[in-house]
Amino acid sequence: MAGSCRNAGSHIVKRLLSLSTLYPNAQNLRFGTFVARSLEALAERDDWDVTVINPIGIPPIAFGKYSALKGAAVSGTENGVCVHRPTFPLIPKVGGRFNPALIARAVLPLVKRLHAEHPFDLLDAQFFYPDGPAVARLASELELPFSIKARGADIHYWGGKDYSRKTMLEAGEQSAGMLAVCDALRRDMAGLGLPADKISLHYTGLDRDRFRPLDHPQLRSQLGKEIGIEIGEHEALLTTTGALIPRKGQEFVIGALAKLPGARLLLVGKGQDEAKLRTLAEELAVSDRVHFLGSVDHDLLPIILSASDAMVLPSSSEGLANAWVEALACGTPLVITDAGGAREVVTGPAAGLITKRNADAIAEGIKTLLAAPPSTKDVAAMAVRFSWAKNAAALAAHYGNILEA
């Protein structure tokens, strides 16, 4: 697919090439949806044309999940954005140090061709590692400025490894600007050694048409039918939204549930910890009250959140989780830990509360919230400052400042 997807009009349209290993595809429809929504919102404006390269890592022998993922490496126009999905050679689990170079080498011929057909003004990485160092290489080849966005795990995980931290710092120095999803992450980036004067704050967006309070008498009954669970009208319904991985802390929520006999827990997401979490639920005799929903349709998630009394997510690290904002927009208060931008979201009692990361503290936090729940209207008001239109406007301003410098 050539770079023929362009905004029309008589005015000058600036062209962005964004590289993102986080992006939805046919195999993983929910993977990096927040990246897609942000870039789609930018493309809806009349001043930016957006092309995305979503490189997909495939091992030399594509077995198991990689076989299906290889079939998802399809390019096309998606919601107004040209998306290219070249593959690059991946060495699972141990090849992290090589990924920036392998990605840059794999996509460079495509990037040069697209740039020759319709020149880009700016390059962008939507995740700091491996995307940032890979884009730094591409920008050097094209002699173009570039920006890098940090989201949380890329700084906290990859920044803790010597080999990736070195290339991240080099890319940050070479960049024309960087973005952080919350002020706490901006401070962490500076603490890592990235130049603080280059880092700007860029909050996430929100699909306000989808994520809003759904309040009608049969909501829980409707949800129960959708997910095949009988939910009592007077039960405390808790939801945890996030990948089933250690960092998200679902084990502590299950532990808290054992101290809340009148509560039921919905786990939305999938991941490597599922078997361990199921075993834990059985050991604590709460397996009948813990429901593993896996990945759910994006239209079902607002129903789940609106029907819930709290969204509980005891992460060990975060940037600014979209799950927090989506829950608030549905009128559902939070019980979360002091990770990343938590204090930038829980700015008042209506948003919920921040607790320590252990089962006892989480259970007490849930009890406190249930004893004096804030009104749905007040909770939803805590998310009013988030929208994809505002996110796109801030992104356009950031890119514009780079080009004008």
Secondary structure, DSSP 8 states (H G I E B T S, - for coil): --S-----SSS--EEEEEE-S----SS-TTTTHHHHHHHHHHHHSSSEEEEEE--EEE-SS--THHHHHHHT---EEETTEEEE--EEE--TTT-GGGHHHHHHHHHHHHHHHHHHHS--SEEEESSTTTHHHHHHHHHHHHT--EEEEE-SHHHHTGGGSHHHHHHHHHHHHHSSEEEESSHHHHHHHHHHT--GGGEEE------TTTSS----TTHHHHHHHHHT----TTSEEEEEES-SSGGG-HHHHHHHHTT-TTEEEEEEB--TTHHHHHHHHHHTT-GGGEEEEES--TTTHHHHHHH-SEEEE--SS-SS-HHHHHHHHTT--EEEES-TTHHHH--SGGGEEEE-SSHHHHHHHHHHHHHS---HHHHHHTTTT--HHHHHHHHHHHHHHHHH-
